[in-house]
């Protein structure tokens, strides 16, 4: 990139910030439970996108839509979905959980070695405590042991209900 082009990108990037991260899920209820109960994200209602249009039997506020505009946006005419939002306790991350009820496709097989596969990494204050809690509440979700990955960072991986790796990481004070 040439110098003027870099400056132009920098000028427009100053007005850019993360809105949300969306994850297409196989079961809205299972993913919502995992991200709130196991990971520690908190409910975010309709995610600032208006009023929830429905509530699941388990009490999750969801937005449901089957609009023509959604079909155009996602290149998936005739699709219908429902979504719920969770966020980090400090509100810096919003995660949209999307379940297609019409027009969904076969699930992918996510994993660290598969190109295009995501993983989510979240800083936590007490990674050892989170690991111990997960061992009790969701032992099948634990995908690694607790590892000291650098002199100042400890981490472990969970696997969400759709196989997406979720890393909980703690930055420690150097001794």
N, C-alpha and C positions, 0 to 999 in steps of 0.2 A: 504494500500500500504506500502511495506517495505521501509526502509530508502534508500537503493541503487536505488530502483525503482523510488522513489520520485525525487532523484537527477538526474536520467536519464531523466525523464519527464521534469524537470526544464531546463536541458541543451538543449533539443530539442525545448521547448517552447520559448526560447530566440530568435529563428529564425522564429517564427510564428507571423503573423500579419493579421489583417482583410483585405481581398481583396475587397469583396462587399457583400451586402445582396440582395438576389433575392426575388422578390414577383411575383407570378403568378397572373395575373389580367384578369378580364373579358373583359375590354376595355382599350387598350393601350392609346387611346386618352383621355378618362375620367380620368384615373389614372395619366397620365402625367400632365394634367391640374390641378388636385387636388394637386399633390406634388410640382408643381412649383408655381402656382398662390395662393393657400391657405396656404400651409405649408411653402413655401419659399425656397425650394431646387432649384438648378440652373441646366440648361442643361449641359450634359457632353458628347455630341456627341456619338461616338461609344464606350465610356467607356474604351478607351485604347485597344480595341480589334480589331483594324484595321480601315478600312474605312466603313462608313455607306453604306449599299447596297441599301437603298431606302429612300424616304422622303414622309411622309404622306401628304394628302391634307392640313392639318393644319400646315405643316412645321416641323414636328418632324423627326429628323434623326433616322433611325432605322436600325438594323441588321436583316436580314431575313435569315433563314437557314432551310434546310430540309435534312441535311446530314445523312448518315448512322452512322457516328460517334456520332452524337447527339442522335440518336435512341439508340445506345449502352450505352452511358453515362447515359441517363435518363430511361433506360429500357422501352422505348416507341418506338419500331420500326415503321417507316413510319410517324412519327410525323413531323410537321413543325411549326416553331414559328417565331415571330418577337419580338424584344426587343429594349428598349430604356434605356438610363442611365441618372440619375440625381444625383447631389451630393450636400452636404452641402456647403455653401459659403466658409468655411475654408478648403474644400477638404478632411476632415477627414472621411467622410462617403460617400460611393457610393451605390446608390440604383438602382438595375437592375429591370426594369418592363418587365415582360415576358407575352406575349399573345400567346397561342397556337392557330394556325389557322387550324391545323389538329392534331387529337390525344389528344385534351384536354378533361378533364373530368368535371363532375358536380361540381359546386362551393361548397366549404365548408361553414359552418355558423360560422364565427369567433366570439369570445366573451370572455370577461375576465374569465368567469367561465368554459369555455370549454377546456379540456386538449388538448394540442398540438396547441392551438391557439396563434398566435403571437400578440404582440403589439409593436409599435415603440415609443420610447421616445427620444425627442430631446431638448437639452438645447437651450433657446432663451434669448436674452437680455431684452426684454420688453414683458412679457407674457400678461399683461393687454392690451397693444397695439395690440398684435396678436389676443387676444380674441375679441376686439372691431372691428378689421378689418374682422375677420371671421363672426361676426354677420351681417356685411354688405354684404360681398362677397359670403359667403356660409353658411347662417344660418341653413340650414338643415343638415350640416355636424357637427355642434356642438353637442356633446354627453354629456357634463356635464357643470356645472357652473364653474367659476374660483374659485379654492379652495386653501386656505392656508393649505397645508398638513403637514408642520412642521413649526417651528418658522422662518426658513430661506428658505423655498421653497413654491412657488405657482405654480399651475398647472391647466390645463383643458384638456379634451379629445375632439378630433374630430373623425369622422368615415370616412374612405376613401370610394371610390365608391363600394368596395367589402366587406365593413363591418369591415375592420381591424381597431382596435383602434389605434389612433395616439395621443400621449401625447406631449404637449408643456409645458415645465417646466422652471422655472426661479429660479436660486439660488440667494438669496438675502444676502446682508451683514447683519450680526447680529447687532442689535442696542443695 
